[in-house]
Amino acid sequence: MKRLIYILFAGAALTAFAATASAADFSEAAAAPSVQTNENAKTIVLSSPGENKIQVIKIVREYLGIGLKEAHELVSNTPSVIKKDVPVKEAEELAKRLTDAGATVELK
């Protein structure tokens, strides 16, 4: 009986230790984020939706995978950041699609 209690106690102690260790590792990683600048990434900023606002909402909604309400708010409240740290090629493709729809887009 003592052996069974000892095994259960030791198992619980190891579980508690593992949980504390992983929580400590997570808090250290969150406290010191690495600052990296990526020259191959752009931020897509929508300056103006233009005349064809509905088409711009459809493109933003499709690209980000968000709902109609969220896309409408994003397009209506310009200037707004569509997405940060997008690869250059992808950012240029989206900017071209939005520009073709009549929007004014900046890549930063």
N, C-alpha and C positions, 0 to 999 in steps of 0.2 A: 504494500500500500504506500509506504514512504517513497519507494522508487517511482511509482506512477505519479505521485504528487510532484516529485522532483522533475520528472520529464515534462509534465504539463507546465510547471513554473519556468523551466529553462526555455521551453518553446515560446512561451508568451514573452519572456525577456528578449529573446532574439528577434521576435516580430516587432516589438516596441523599438528596439535598437535600430533595426532596418528602416522603420518608418521615420525615425528621427534623423537618421543619416541621409536618407533621400530628401527629406524636407530641408535639411541644412544645405545640401548640394544645390537644390533648386533655388533657395533664397540667395546663395552666393552668386549663382548664374544670373539671377534677376537683378541683383544689386549692382553688378558690374557688366553692363552690356558692352560689347565690343563696338567701337565706332568704326564703321567701314564706309568709305566713299566709293561708290561704283560709278565709274566714268561711262560705262556702257549701259546705263539705265537712265530713263527719263521720267519726268512727272508730267502727266497729261492734265492740262488745265483748260476747262471749257470757259471761254470768255463771253460768248453769246450764242444762244441757240439759233438765231436767225429766223427766217420766215417759216421754215418747215419744222416747227418745234416737235410735232408728233413723230416725225421720222427720226429726229435726234433722240427722243425718248426711247423709241424702239431699239435703236442702235446701242445706246447706253445700257438699257435693260438686258439686251442679249449679251453684250460684252461682260458685264459684271455679274449677271445671273441674279439680279435682284427683282423685287416686285415692282409693279406699275407705280405705286404711290412713292416708293423710295426713288425710283428713276425720275419721276415727275418733279419731286422736291429738289433733286440734284441738278436737273436741267433748269428749273425755274429760278434757283438761287445762284445766279452767276455773278462773279466768277467763282467756279467751284473746281476742286481737284477731283478728277475722275478716278485716277489711280496713280500711286507713287511707285517708283523703282520698277518701271516696266522696261523690258529690253528694247533697245533702240528700234529694231526692225518692227516689232509688234506695235510700238508706240506710233511709228510713222504710218503703219497700215490703218490703225484706228483713227489717227488724225486725218488721213485721206478720206476714209468713209464718212467721218463727221463733216469734213469740209464739203464733200460732194453733196451732203444733205443740206448744206447751207449754214452750218455752224462756224463760228470762229474759234479756233483751237490754238493753244500755245504749248510747245514742248520745252520744258525747262530741265 
